[in-house]
Amino acid sequence: MEELFATDKTRDLLPRIKEFLVKEIYPLETAKNITGKFSELAVILDQKRELVKQLGLWGLQHTEEEGGHGLTLCEFGQVSEVLASTPFGHYTFNCQAPDIGNMELIGKYASQAIKDEYLHPLIQGKIRSCFSMTEPDYAGSNPVNMGTTAVRDGDEYVINGRKWFTSSADGAAFAVVMAVTNPDASPHKRASQIIVPTNTKGFKIERNICIMGDHEADHWSSHAEVTYTDVRVPVSNLIAAEGMGFMLAQERLGPGRIHHCMRWIGTSERCLDLMCRRAATRDMGDGTMLGEKQIVQFWIAESRAEIDAARLMVLRTADNIDKFGASAVRNQISEIKFFCAKIMLDVIDRAIQTYGAYGITDDLLLSFWYRHERGARIYDGADEVHKSALARSILAGYGLETKKKKSSDEAVVAFSR
Ligand SMILES: Cc1cc2nc3c(=O)[nH]c(=O)nc-3n(C[C@H](O)[C@H](O)[C@H](O)COP(=O)(O)OP(=O)(O)OC[C@H]3O[C@@H](n4cnc5c(N)ncnc54)[C@H](O)[C@@H]3O)c2cc1C
């Protein structure tokens, strides 16, 4: 962990969280739990959630008024890294995506009635939620382009559309849906975010999309295709105001990317640990250990340097968001997104190679992460979108105004899970 960004709160919390994970959660990382039905594992994890509450470690991301610890983004990022050392960490502490983003958004922008009905049970871990924006028929990298509509009819919105990659929809109590409410407005003011309880007539999970062999039914990290057919909800389910959908999406992007990046760093750190354990103990039968091979040493050294660099970049960005706001450090946010996604996937791949055949079995966490984290280069703005946006911004400083600036800026709004 990075002492440079340590505070009294992180010095107190991080060792306690780590100790809890090692004692209570790491023993659950069995092949059965990793590949089995999440609903069965959730019964055990819910008991662990009670322990987290008893230890006073619940809701770390919330403000003190909401019963949390009032952590800054930079402090919570460090918590997120520790939690990500195990696939079950964030869920056990109730700060898993997309709930954490929805909690932030609803907490900041929704009416008191919505908070009472949806936010408080979410904070208590009694329900889960999802965020429904991407559509199969439209390029998600340019999200102003969308087919789902919400048409006002008296005191209700009538929603129609088809979404996919609505993560966690299976088992969620409600979805935050992005839909066009003002088709004649300028592109960024056309859409709104509306809460739709998943038991509303016309809300249908068509399927949990099979991802690299995983169906993940009833899993907090499943990805569903969802149709909305004449779904009627009260207009009071609108978050903030009509036409503010993209502003709200932007709002969750800055902190959301810190959460993701620190999660990826925590996962990378655990994979490096696993890699080193194997390198130090695998006897090659010729009087040498695997870790004596120069290529393995290179993998370890490169991984160490990349993780350390990534952590410093992300914590610097988080600290700047805390001080100056997300829009002031937009370039840094783009930098960390593609840099961290790549280094994590490289570290996971090297760790698998170090283990040989064992590396691709579900006896280890590596294959789980290999499957689940490939999407990191796609969601939260595809890496290429961030690279283009960053390069254009740099080149603008050299007097080069690129023709596509406007549409690409729109693309950066791409969804944060
Ligand atoms: C694991 C996972 C979870 C997700 N969870 C959710 C969720 O909960 N809710 C939700 O609404 N959505 C979710 N998404 C969807 C995600 O937001 C979209 O996949 C993303 O915005 C990209 O959109 P797309 O898939 O339509 O790709 P497209 O927009 O079709 O882009 C395809 C590819 O084109 C390239 N590309 C795109 N734009 C540019 C550019 N400007 N310059 C250069 N290259 C470019 C990139 O390589 C990109 O990967 C999730 C996706 C994944 C993988």
The ligand as an SDF file (V2000), in Angstrom:
LIG
                    3D

 53 58  0  0  0  0  0  0  0  0999 V2000
  -18.2170   -6.6900  -18.2710 C   0  0  0  0  0  0  0  0  0  0  0  0
  -19.0790   -5.5840  -18.7640 C   0  0  0  0  0  0  0  0  0  0  0  0
  -20.0520   -5.0390  -17.9400 C   0  0  0  0  0  0  0  0  0  0  0  0
  -20.9050   -4.0430  -18.3990 C   0  0  0  0  0  0  0  0  0  0  0  0
  -21.8780   -3.5620  -17.5700 N   0  0  0  0  0  0  0  0  0  0  0  0
  -22.7660   -2.6550  -18.0430 C   0  0  0  0  0  0  0  0  0  0  0  0
  -23.8650   -2.2320  -17.2320 C   0  0  0  0  0  0  0  0  0  0  0  0
  -24.0200   -2.6580  -16.0950 O   0  0  0  0  0  0  0  0  0  0  0  0
  -24.7630   -1.3770  -17.7710 N   0  0  0  0  0  0  0  0  0  0  0  0
  -24.6470   -0.8840  -19.0350 C   0  0  0  0  0  0  0  0  0  0  0  0
  -25.4700   -0.0950  -19.4430 O   0  0  0  0  0  0  0  0  0  0  0  0
  -23.5990   -1.2580  -19.8130 N   0  0  0  0  0  0  0  0  0  0  0  0
  -22.6680   -2.1290  -19.3580 C   0  0  0  0  0  0  0  0  0  0  0  0
  -21.6410   -2.5600  -20.1660 N   0  0  0  0  0  0  0  0  0  0  0  0
  -21.5600   -2.0960  -21.5360 C   0  0  0  0  0  0  0  0  0  0  0  0
  -20.4140   -1.1400  -21.8130 C   0  0  0  0  0  0  0  0  0  0  0  0
  -20.6640    0.0950  -21.2440 O   0  0  0  0  0  0  0  0  0  0  0  0
  -20.2310   -1.0510  -23.3490 C   0  0  0  0  0  0  0  0  0  0  0  0
  -19.8100   -2.3320  -23.7860 O   0  0  0  0  0  0  0  0  0  0  0  0
  -19.2220    0.0110  -23.7450 C   0  0  0  0  0  0  0  0  0  0  0  0
  -19.7340    1.3150  -23.5790 O   0  0  0  0  0  0  0  0  0  0  0  0
  -18.8140   -0.1510  -25.2250 C   0  0  0  0  0  0  0  0  0  0  0  0
  -19.9480   -0.1570  -26.0570 O   0  0  0  0  0  0  0  0  0  0  0  0
  -20.1620   -1.3300  -27.1150 P   0  0  0  0  0  0  0  0  0  0  0  0
  -19.9690   -2.6440  -26.4580 O   0  0  0  0  0  0  0  0  0  0  0  0
  -21.4270   -1.0470  -27.8030 O   0  0  0  0  0  0  0  0  0  0  0  0
  -18.9350   -1.1960  -28.1370 O   0  0  0  0  0  0  0  0  0  0  0  0
  -18.8550   -0.2190  -29.4030 P   0  0  0  0  0  0  0  0  0  0  0  0
  -19.2410    1.1640  -29.0370 O   0  0  0  0  0  0  0  0  0  0  0  0
  -19.5360   -0.8630  -30.5420 O   0  0  0  0  0  0  0  0  0  0  0  0
  -17.2780   -0.2250  -29.6540 O   0  0  0  0  0  0  0  0  0  0  0  0
  -16.5830   -1.4130  -30.1060 C   0  0  0  0  0  0  0  0  0  0  0  0
  -15.1020   -1.1660  -30.0940 C   0  0  0  0  0  0  0  0  0  0  0  0
  -14.8180   -0.0990  -30.9960 O   0  0  0  0  0  0  0  0  0  0  0  0
  -13.6660    0.5900  -30.5680 C   0  0  0  0  0  0  0  0  0  0  0  0
  -14.0150    2.0240  -30.4830 N   0  0  0  0  0  0  0  0  0  0  0  0
  -15.1710    2.5620  -30.0860 C   0  0  0  0  0  0  0  0  0  0  0  0
  -15.1070    3.9120  -30.1250 N   0  0  0  0  0  0  0  0  0  0  0  0
  -13.8720    4.2330  -30.5650 C   0  0  0  0  0  0  0  0  0  0  0  0
  -13.1820    5.4550  -30.7960 C   0  0  0  0  0  0  0  0  0  0  0  0
  -13.7800    6.6600  -30.5560 N   0  0  0  0  0  0  0  0  0  0  0  0
  -11.9020    5.3820  -31.2370 N   0  0  0  0  0  0  0  0  0  0  0  0
  -11.3090    4.1840  -31.4670 C   0  0  0  0  0  0  0  0  0  0  0  0
  -11.9180    2.9970  -31.2370 N   0  0  0  0  0  0  0  0  0  0  0  0
  -13.1570    3.0190  -30.7990 C   0  0  0  0  0  0  0  0  0  0  0  0
  -13.2750    0.0220  -29.2070 C   0  0  0  0  0  0  0  0  0  0  0  0
  -12.2110   -0.8920  -29.3790 O   0  0  0  0  0  0  0  0  0  0  0  0
  -14.5150   -0.7190  -28.7680 C   0  0  0  0  0  0  0  0  0  0  0  0
  -14.2110   -1.8210  -27.9170 O   0  0  0  0  0  0  0  0  0  0  0  0
  -20.7630   -3.5470  -19.7190 C   0  0  0  0  0  0  0  0  0  0  0  0
  -19.7730   -4.0810  -20.5530 C   0  0  0  0  0  0  0  0  0  0  0  0
  -18.9430   -5.0900  -20.0930 C   0  0  0  0  0  0  0  0  0  0  0  0
  -17.9100   -5.6580  -21.0320 C   0  0  0  0  0  0  0  0  0  0  0  0
  1  2  1  0
  2  3  1  0
  2 52  2  0
  3  4  2  0
  4  5  1  0
  4 50  1  0
  5  6  2  0
  6  7  1  0
  6 13  1  0
  7  8  2  0
  7  9  1  0
  9 10  1  0
 10 11  2  0
 10 12  1  0
 12 13  2  0
 13 14  1  0
 14 15  1  0
 14 50  1  0
 15 16  1  0
 16 17  1  0
 16 18  1  0
 18 19  1  0
 18 20  1  0
 20 21  1  0
 20 22  1  0
 22 23  1  0
 23 24  1  0
 24 25  2  0
 24 26  1  0
 24 27  1  0
 27 28  1  0
 28 29  2  0
 28 30  1  0
 28 31  1  0
 31 32  1  0
 32 33  1  0
 33 34  1  0
 33 48  1  0
 34 35  1  0
 35 36  1  0
 35 46  1  0
 36 37  1  0
 36 45  1  0
 37 38  2  0
 38 39  1  0
 39 40  1  0
 39 45  2  0
 40 41  1  0
 40 42  2  0
 42 43  1  0
 43 44  2  0
 44 45  1  0
 46 47  1  0
 46 48  1  0
 48 49  1  0
 50 51  2  0
 51 52  1  0
 52 53  1  0
M  END
$$$$
